[in-house]
């Protein structure tokens, strides 16, 4: 499969076109040597009580030192502290193999020897002070495969976060370990594996090219805050296909952190999205995000379906994005394009007060997010801080009648959204589609509202119909 015919001038009017030649990473294209290093031969005992960290890391290091190969994890219940994957390694968990992460916070504090694998500063609070469970840094030709399961034991590390929210009345930062963190790497494959119960985000990759996540299951309870499934950051040539995801936050969240136009070319197809908060772009988009094709995806029982979200201060140009052949069932809000993305108060009293006083007076809440009234004043435009979306197309989207709202397309007055297209879209919801500071074209589209107008036009809405 290539993307040769995906990004054509028939789809996009922008002069910025996709690289149309990249292919998904496969185990064959990685060309991992046929050598096998069985962790049992390195002392792994699979007691489920004692750590097998030393055996796992010894197998990885020895195999990589010999030129690479498959680090084989046979069926069994293994417990480990953080691990560091190396070039030309396939970490392969056989069916029945369960690799469980340490639940002790101290295990994720980097030492002098392991600090190169720690998180990137400015991506999240104290990133340099945290390791993930599986770490890849400056890596090439690396895979995580098999029919086994990697479990993050997230409930233990999540409790500190909950306790802080109860104490402060605010969720606070996601200052918890990730399950898989990849940075500054190339040619990475995650395939067939089950990833579950991460303390926070499951798979995060930063400044990574040519990465494929295929036929993987990612699960966390829907009430576990900030347990995103896949978070690509500042990355390119990304393929996400045939996965099943159910989690407590974004199913996917594509982010552009730095101001360098280096987040582009994504193919997202045939995924099944269950509980969670959507196939998302943002909230960080300051460096620009472009050339995304998402097709043949389904959503069931999700809070959100498709979201592009960014606030003032983290915005940037999001362009050339196409969603094709999307099916949704029992999705609370099918479509959200938001130039205001700010978490609201977590208490009922705080929400009431926020909507009555200050900058959000007269506004509204959507999920945990708070929006100002449509009288919000324009602010100075900055291409790296002001959210602005252009050439966003929804083609062949169908959502059933169990939605609370058809959706929200809300740009800022200083830079309204442009070239938003609904082509052959069918949405049935309790409330209609709210449009503010955006140019929306409707073609062969039916939006049915049970409680009023199908299209709720607010300040700056420009809507054209070509039925």
Secondary structure, DSSP 4 states (H G I P E B T S, - for coil): -B-TTTS-TTT--SS-------B---HHHHT--S-EEEGGGGT----SSS--HHHHHHHHHHHHHTT-EEEEE-SEEEEES-EE--TTEEEEEPTTEEEEE---GGGGS--TTTGGGSPPTTTSTTGGG---SEEEES-EEEEEEES-EEE--HHHHHHHHHHHHHHHSS-----S--SEEEES-EEEEEES-EEE--SS-SEEEES-EEEEEES-EEE--TTSTT--SEEEES-EEEEEES-EEE-SS-SEEEEE-SSS---EEEEEES-EE-SSS-EEEEEEETT-EEEEEEES-EEES-SEEEEEE--TTT--EEEEEEEEEEEEES-SEEEEEES---B--SSHHHHHHHTTSGGGTT-EEETTEEE--TTPPP----TTTS-EEEEEEEEEEEEEEEEEEEEEEE-BTTB-EEEEEEEEEEEEEEEEEEEESEEEEEES-EEEESSS-SEEE-TTEEEEE--
